[in-house]
Amino acid sequence: AEICSVYPSAGSVYHWAGQLVSARHAPLASYICGWFNLMGNVASNTAFASGFSSILDAALVLGGKPSLSLGVQVAISIGILSMWAIQNTFRIDQQGWLNNLAAFFQIASTIT
């Protein structure tokens, strides 16, 4: 279903999960695919935010500063997840400046 989802359709992987099984099992396959997709997104977003706070903590320690407490690291992770949630409320045409800003930081961090 993931491979077939590159073909444009309204349901993406859910549609193709239903197409790849018999008509009797299509609703169940689509439902399971949807839940696996949601759980994977929740787990990966949480892991990325936690990893960011861990890298930030390591950078501070390497800079000679004291380590962040676990509570502060969790707060940073929650803040990152909140920013992502707010960002996802905007339409794609309203996010062009954010892409340009991210590209600038990527290039600047590579140069420095």
C-alpha contacts under 8 A as a table, 3 or more apart, distances in Angstrom:
res1	aa1	res2	aa2	distance
1	A	4	C	5.12
1	A	5	S	6.03
1	A	13	V	5.35
1	A	14	Y	7.66
1	A	16	W	4.89
1	A	17	A	5.02
1	A	20	L	7.19
2	E	5	S	5.17
2	E	6	V	7.59
2	E	13	V	5.69
2	E	16	W	7.80
3	I	6	V	6.33
4	C	7	Y	6.00
4	C	13	V	7.46
4	C	16	W	6.51
5	S	8	P	6.91
5	S	9	S	7.65
5	S	12	S	4.93
5	S	13	V	5.18
5	S	16	W	6.58
6	V	12	S	7.67
7	Y	12	S	7.81
8	P	12	S	6.96
9	S	12	S	5.51
9	S	15	H	7.59
10	A	15	H	7.60
11	G	14	Y	5.36
11	G	15	H	4.61
11	G	16	W	7.61
12	S	15	H	5.44
12	S	16	W	6.45
13	V	16	W	5.08
13	V	17	A	5.88
13	V	30	S	7.87
13	V	33	C	7.36
14	Y	17	A	5.14
14	Y	18	G	6.36
14	Y	29	A	7.81
14	Y	30	S	4.62
14	Y	31	Y	7.36
14	Y	33	C	6.11
14	Y	34	G	6.24
15	H	18	G	5.27
15	H	19	Q	6.29
15	H	30	S	6.67
16	W	19	Q	4.76
16	W	20	L	6.12
16	W	30	S	7.94
17	A	20	L	5.39
17	A	21	V	6.95
17	A	26	A	7.13
17	A	29	A	5.81
17	A	30	S	5.39
17	A	33	C	6.82
18	G	21	V	5.78
18	G	22	S	7.68
18	G	23	A	7.42
18	G	25	H	7.40
18	G	26	A	4.01
18	G	27	P	6.36
18	G	28	L	7.91
18	G	29	A	5.67
18	G	30	S	5.25
19	Q	22	S	7.39
19	Q	23	A	7.66
19	Q	26	A	6.72
20	L	26	A	7.87
21	V	25	H	6.26
21	V	26	A	5.86
21	V	29	A	7.43
22	S	25	H	5.47
22	S	26	A	6.09
23	A	26	A	5.07
23	A	27	P	7.96
24	R	27	P	7.54
25	H	28	L	5.44
25	H	29	A	6.13
26	A	29	A	5.13
26	A	30	S	6.10
27	P	30	S	5.20
27	P	31	Y	6.06
28	L	31	Y	5.02
28	L	32	I	6.08
29	A	32	I	5.23
29	A	33	C	6.03
30	S	33	C	5.06
30	S	34	G	6.11
31	Y	34	G	5.13
31	Y	35	W	6.35
32	I	35	W	5.19
32	I	36	F	6.14
33	C	36	F	5.18
33	C	37	N	6.06
34	G	37	N	5.07
34	G	38	L	6.18
35	W	38	L	5.03
35	W	39	M	6.08
36	F	39	M	5.18
36	F	40	G	5.99
37	N	40	G	5.15
37	N	41	N	6.19
38	L	41	N	5.16
38	L	42	V	6.18
39	M	42	V	5.11
39	M	43	A	6.04
40	G	43	A	5.20
40	G	44	S	5.99
41	N	44	S	5.22
41	N	45	N	5.94
42	V	45	N	5.36
42	V	46	T	6.14
43	A	46	T	5.24
43	A	47	A	6.11
44	S	47	A	4.98
44	S	48	F	6.08
45	N	48	F	5.14
45	N	49	A	6.22
45	N	81	L	7.39
46	T	49	A	5.22
46	T	50	S	6.10
46	T	77	S	7.60
46	T	81	L	7.35
47	A	50	S	5.10
47	A	51	G	5.93
48	F	51	G	5.01
48	F	52	F	6.13
49	A	52	F	5.08
49	A	53	S	6.48
49	A	76	I	7.90
49	A	77	S	4.81
49	A	78	I	7.56
49	A	80	I	6.02
49	A	81	L	6.52
50	S	53	S	5.24
50	S	54	S	6.27
50	S	73	Q	7.50
50	S	74	V	7.28
50	S	77	S	5.31
51	G	54	S	5.00
51	G	55	I	6.12
52	F	55	I	5.16
52	F	56	L	6.11
52	F	77	S	7.38
53	S	56	L	4.99
53	S	57	D	6.10
53	S	73	Q	5.42
53	S	74	V	7.66
53	S	76	I	6.07
53	S	77	S	6.06
54	S	57	D	5.01
54	S	58	A	6.20
54	S	73	Q	7.08
55	I	58	A	5.00
55	I	59	A	6.12
56	L	59	A	5.10
56	L	60	L	6.28
57	D	60	L	5.14
57	D	61	V	6.26
57	D	67	S	6.03
57	D	68	L	5.89
57	D	73	Q	7.72
58	A	61	V	5.07
58	A	62	L	6.12
58	A	67	S	7.59
59	A	62	L	5.10
59	A	63	G	6.16
60	L	63	G	4.98
60	L	64	G	6.56
60	L	65	K	5.33
60	L	66	P	7.04
60	L	67	S	6.83
61	V	64	G	5.22
61	V	65	K	5.09
61	V	66	P	5.84
61	V	67	S	5.66
62	L	65	K	7.32
68	L	72	V	6.12
68	L	73	Q	6.49
69	S	72	V	5.29
69	S	73	Q	6.38
70	L	73	Q	5.06
70	L	74	V	6.19
71	G	74	V	5.10
71	G	75	A	6.15
72	V	75	A	4.95
72	V	76	I	6.17
73	Q	76	I	5.09
73	Q	77	S	6.24
74	V	77	S	5.01
74	V	78	I	6.16
75	A	78	I	5.06
75	A	79	G	6.06
76	I	79	G	4.95
76	I	80	I	6.19
77	S	80	I	5.13
77	S	81	L	6.24
78	I	81	L	5.08
78	I	82	S	6.06
79	G	82	S	5.02
79	G	83	M	6.20
80	I	83	M	5.12
80	I	84	W	6.30
81	L	84	W	5.11
81	L	85	A	6.19
82	S	85	A	5.00
82	S	86	I	6.20
83	M	86	I	5.13
83	M	87	Q	6.06
84	W	87	Q	4.98
84	W	88	N	6.19
85	A	88	N	5.21
85	A	89	T	6.76
86	I	89	T	5.37
86	I	90	F	7.49
87	Q	90	F	5.85
87	Q	95	Q	7.90
88	N	91	R	7.55
90	F	94	Q	6.14
90	F	95	Q	6.94
91	R	94	Q	5.38
91	R	95	Q	6.85
92	I	95	Q	5.27
92	I	96	G	7.16
93	D	96	G	6.08
94	Q	97	W	7.54
95	Q	98	L	5.31
95	Q	99	N	6.70
96	G	99	N	5.22
96	G	100	N	6.46
97	W	100	N	5.07
97	W	101	L	6.14
98	L	101	L	5.01
98	L	102	A	6.11
99	N	102	A	5.13
99	N	103	A	6.16
100	N	103	A	5.09
100	N	104	F	6.20
101	L	104	F	5.09
101	L	105	F	6.34
102	A	105	F	5.17
102	A	106	Q	6.16
103	A	106	Q	5.06
103	A	107	I	6.18
104	F	107	I	5.26
104	F	108	A	5.98
105	F	108	A	5.01
105	F	109	S	5.87
106	Q	109	S	5.32
106	Q	110	T	6.23
107	I	110	T	5.17
107	I	111	I	6.27
108	A	111	I	5.17
108	A	112	T	6.15
109	S	112	T	5.25
